[in-house]
């Protein structure tokens, strides 16, 4: 028996490599050959489409069509023309024909492939081993040979054992290649042949664990524990039973972690919903108008409207304040400043002091906290005879809430926008704004 035939030998797997996904195909039953994708620059609106069958032929040169036909068993002159094994994965007819090249019964051919696969496993060449086990399975499914008709009945029973070993060992290769769903397929085929296969149950449980399917994984382990339970119970447990016990503990631990993470996510989502409801209620109670201009507002990370206690007055924990991101625009300069959080009780003068103090916007020092005037746009009035959008002047002593409440000034895309203009340029700027709005 080879190393992989014992259950404890597979309980410590590395899963180091990642399986290569199968490439997509563009062929269909209506086309004899795959249709090659056309360049994006072609104008499909001016060029009529060919029927799929003709398009598939026109997509390739004559030499390419000949090479593709040679890969089809009907036109093949040499089995080696079928291409590499990777190119023909799933081509059961071709692999079966190749298997018939070997001398001996189907079982003998499959046994040779199985032993070659075992050698690859010993060298941890998982992909090569998988290919040999696949060839062994296909050899057993190939048409009966003359030698098969001359073999005794017990040869068929031995063939089933070889088939079971190929499926079981290919499941190990798929585990190492992290092809967990393929592992489940192979272990399922093994259990159809031998429902009490310990290796199939163990590898099936491992694959289910990696797929986070903890309940069926525990079921597979429970069946394995029942099969390996020591008789009598006082007898020391076998290595196989110990391996199942260890895997059982791993699955229970993973299940607990998954349940904890799920509960935490549900709690966080519930808390977020409550916070959003409280925030919307606070905005509505203050009469603050909100407007979104795009289906995907800009991602401002933590610079969002919040409802939370005032950090400068920790004694009033029950009193929650609204905090807004504020964008200070300098239209005459084409620049801006962004303040991530401003409390609704903050005066506009303090905001200006923060963004302008000690920072000259021009050489003439026009942008000083007391040398500018601030404006916010009012929302447009709908209906016949209604006025368009206007401007409202914001004084230094005005609180943020004072010019937002009542819904005259909108918070657009979650941000308060305020224009700051030097006093000497206000009249020209206001006139220009009115002209642009018509």
PyMOL commands that set and color helices and strands:
alter all, ss='L'
color gray80, all
select helices_A, chain A and resi 3-5+7-10+52-58+62-70+73-75+79-82+92-99+106-122+126-141+146-149+153-176+180-193+198-210+214-228+239-286+348-356+400-404+423-437
alter helices_A, ss='H'
color red, helices_A
select strands_A, chain A and resi 289-291+306-309+320-330+335-343+372-377+391-394+410-412+415-422
alter strands_A, ss='S'
color yellow, strands_A
deselect
rebuild
show_as cartoon
